[in-house]
Amino acid sequence: MFNATTPHPARILIVDDEPAFRLLAERFLQQQGYQVAGAANLDDTRSKLQQFDADLILLDLALPPAFDPAATLAAVPEFSSRPVIILTGHAERELALQAIAQGAWDFIAKPIDPELLAVVVKRAITKHQLEKEVRQLKQGLQQQSFLPKLAGHSRHMETVRTLVQRIAPTEVRVLVTGPSGTGKEVISRALHELSPRADKAFVSVHCGAIPADLLESELFGYVKGAFTGADKDRQGLLKLADGGTLFLDEIGEMPLPMQVKLLRVLQEGTFYPVGGREQQKIDIRLVSATNANLPDLVKQGKFREDLYYRIKGVTIETVALDERREDIPLLIQFFLEQLSVQYGQKLQLESAAISWFLQKHWPGNVRELKNTLESVAAIAQQGVIRLADIQLLHLEHQTRETDPELEPGADLSSLDEQVKALEIRLIQQAMVQCHGNKSQASRALGISRQGLLKKIERYGLTELGDD
Ligand SMILES: Nc1ncnc2c1ncn2[C@@H]1O[C@H](COP(=O)(O)OP(=O)(O)OP(=O)(O)O)[C@@H](O)[C@H]1O
């Protein structure tokens, strides 16, 4: 039987010890357009399935040598990656129902009504094929939906995307290196999202942000009484990542004693919670990132060489944005689209503002570009970001005559702080003018009410306003 979802006739395996029944059923199903094979017992079924990848199995419960329906029943889950239809004698109705509980698709009582058989088989095969198609489409969609989150069309970004696509489905450990703000975490998430572990956790640990003496209990968890304050057992981040991906960000900052313990986990796949005696087993895929030069740290004795080789697996290197400036227009477009969704209004850059973005150097890389765009978008009016908006942010805080930050190559590292201070002041002014009415203030500022609430929260201005 051909249909839209299969390039070949669907395959059916008939498992029954009676050659005459097999022959009759085989002929009938062949007439219906199926490709059919037969097997006389369970062992025969297993070996047939090696060459004949059936889309459906018709399975009699009483099979030699034991003719024990319970034994056949126990084998149902083994075959149920495709629909299994139980062929049952009258006395085996209970067992057939149990088979369905075990994953069989349906049952048909013998003697078999050919018309009923044709209907049941067709329904089962169609559903199976649709499920298969949905799975494939989902996988394809995941690839399509995650990779665009890595914006950029430079050769460098193309290489990164290709590597991510190739490595993601494997279990290989990955080390992502490169300057701060170049997308190491985005790449690591893409590796997880495109892997078979995507429906499990992605646990991100910033090794430098957790104090050394807490890192062990954070990672491994602890048992009640392990130390003062440990009043109950607590799972660590490793356990949370079980079955999924553990992302160790800034791994170069991991203290040496912790490095030894991590090495053991990677070698043995087991660990002990702090204060615990019971060994825990875990299955994690490790992705690490660093902006440090790990081989240098190894030479300085600050990073263990054996651990370095364990985590290295495949290395993906990111480069500074200034070395792939052709990505800037696409990144601007990408972030503008995100901001337009956030503000519920289409945002645009006037051409002078675009030139400013294109000419500026970005020592803080993609993160700095994104933050700068977010800041100027916040003060733009009528959905257009103008050079004047960018200058406004500057002039407010510039005491110098000329504005060096508007020149290419100038250092803009303090722009964020300046933008923040200006935003706070503008919000405060608007709130005073609008007598604390947030809806009016958001209109006066030209942003959505939701956008204003987020800013008020982010800047800790919650004492402002009353509605
Ligand atoms: N290619 C990219 N496409 C879209 N967004 C990106 C890209 N690269 C970076 N970003 C964005 O820039 C910001 C910084 O990225 P990310 O946190 O991944 O950088 P990082 O290299 O891990 O930085 P750090 O070393 O400081 O942790 C994030 O908001 C991220 O979404």
The ligand as a Gaussian input file, in Angstrom:
#p B3LYP/6-31G(d) Opt

LIG

0 1
 N       25.465000      35.011000      16.950000
 C       24.575000      35.530000      17.798000
 N       23.301000      35.665000      17.408000
 C       22.391000      36.209000      18.251000
 N       22.666000      36.629000      19.484000
 C       23.918000      36.520000      19.920000
 C       24.945000      35.960000      19.091000
 N       26.099000      35.992000      19.773000
 C       25.814000      36.534000      20.978000
 N       24.508000      36.846000      21.064000
 C       23.841000      37.512000      22.198000
 O       24.831000      38.289000      22.864000
 C       24.744000      38.140000      24.274000
 C       26.024000      37.551000      24.819000
 O       26.134000      36.192000      24.352000
 P       26.690000      35.015000      25.278000
 O       26.240000      35.191000      26.694000
 O       26.383000      33.734000      24.612000
 O       28.240000      35.338000      25.200000
 P       29.454000      34.616000      25.940000
 O       30.535000      34.484000      24.929000
 O       28.973000      33.362000      26.610000
 O       29.845000      35.711000      27.018000
 P       30.671000      35.504000      28.406000
 O       32.020000      34.979000      28.043000
 O       30.746000      36.903000      28.946000
 O       29.856000      34.579000      29.245000
 C       23.527000      37.289000      24.538000
 O       22.434000      38.128000      24.788000
 C       23.318000      36.520000      23.241000
 O       21.975000      36.225000      23.065000

